[in-house]
Amino acid sequence: MTAFPENDVYRMDCIEGMQRIPSGTVDLVFADPPFNIGYQYDIYRDELDDEEYLNWCERWTREVARILKPDGTFWLAIGDEYVAELKVMIQRTHRLVLRNWVVWYYTFGVHCQNKFTRSHTHLLYWVKDPKRFTFNAEEIRVPSARQLVYADKRAHPKGRIPDDTWILRPQDLPEGFQPNEDTWYFPRVCGTFRERQGFHGCQMPEQLLGRIIRACSRPGELVVDPFAGSGTTLAVAKKLGRRFLGFEISPQYTEKIRERLARIQEGDPLEGSSDPLSGGSTSDNSRRPPRRAQVPESYRLLFE
């Protein structure tokens, strides 16, 4: 039990909040912290000196490692600038074990004029014990090439576990997706999508969090998000029947998250498209209908 009621978001610093959670009581932590790249949050200054930023990361990740159960799981979303430093620090200092280094590729990132455009985020998947952890493979299987293309009777009837590169928009690489490939597809939450909350610029797709929460926790278990932001982790945890706690320093974001959670009931479907041929759902006010992906005909026939 924590020092405050579960299934809510609290306006406080995440280190302070996690310090009030007893050791070894959390099943899953998902963290999408500031990347220290100068993003304009409403009150947080995203421009710390390298040493200051890494020292802060060491402090909050230390609390993450402490509150995890012996079989607990930690997912960290982070950009290029500090992924190497954080990977080494978490591994050496907190003794967590890296199971996967997932690349979430979304193809249409922030435009850059003097370097290659950012089009991916790193998702580091950690466990406390490499022999004891939750991984619900049956919850996240996708059709395999053996099933779809070759009709191979040796294929698992429920499909295979997805690859570790998650691609959001197959229409951006029409020649890159063939029927014999297995890839995770999640539309990014764009400004015209119904899923868009509108108060936070860094909103994770519900389908992405759904895959992580389904795979690495069970119904009734506790999910914690130290940087609640737009509230997606908490929203998906509630829909999927998990207990949840979030921390957020912004009064505005905290209030908006609570409004979002109040509109949700356990069992509600996740927002966003899980259809790999869809570019995502547009808003009611959008001038254009949802766009059908332009993918090879051989690939399209597998889904129609």
Phi, psi and omega in degrees: 000144178265174181281000178215161183299145177279180178061046179202171174243141185239136180277092178195162176299140186295327179295314177300317181295313181292332177297340178268003176261126180300151179298144173065038184236358186249135182275320185214132172242128170243126183233127174238077187283168170304140183273355182062046181239014177086018178295143184270089170279171184286326180228340183277139177266109187268042182216064179271156171298152182308311183296319179296317180295314182291325175296319177296317179297322178298322182290314184284327177290332174299319178292323176302311181299324182291317186280345180293142171295163178304332177252024185281167185229144179230124173249130180239123173262128184206156180271182183297325193301325186231009184297321181293315180297317182290323178300311181294317182297313181296321181292315185277318186276317185259354175061029173278157185249125181280121178266321178213146169248096185271138173254116177265108188256120185243359166067344181223067182277194179294128184292135177240141182266331187241012174203174181293139184295134177294125183221021179203162172229144176272136176238106181267125186252110186246151170227159177282320185233118183292351179251351180224107179196164177264125172214101184272080185301325184292341182278345191231013182293149177235156178302140182260163177298325178301322179284309191284327188252315191257353182051041183282122182291347178281350182294145174297130185298338180259008178097194183238166176288137183298161175290175181260016169242120186252113186251130190271327189228091181297336181293342179281343178227068187299335180269356186266357184236114182243163184299338183267017179244148179240120183216148176278132177241125174221120174298136173292151182277093182274170185297336182266357185282145176300328181294336186299127181278330173091348183252356183218130186281344183248072185260122177285147176290140177299324182296325178293312178295327178299318179297317181292313183292321177296319184288323194245014174208168178242158176307137180089349179277166189261125177247132181238136174238111182290338183234078193297327173058251180270353175089012185296317179303314183291321179298314181291320177301318179295316180298325184267010173077027174261155167283154185208155174217140176223154177232140183206129183277342183275123176300320181296311181297319181301314180295318180295322177298316180297323176295319179297314181296326181294336180275356188253143172240148174303134181095350176300146178291153176288144176287161177088164184267134172258002179281119183294348179264003182252139179275005181112156183276133179273170179281167178297333184266000181293144181282340184246145175288165178306133184275134176279135182292143176266093181237163181305145181300324181297328178283317182301321184296337180288343185243006182239000000 
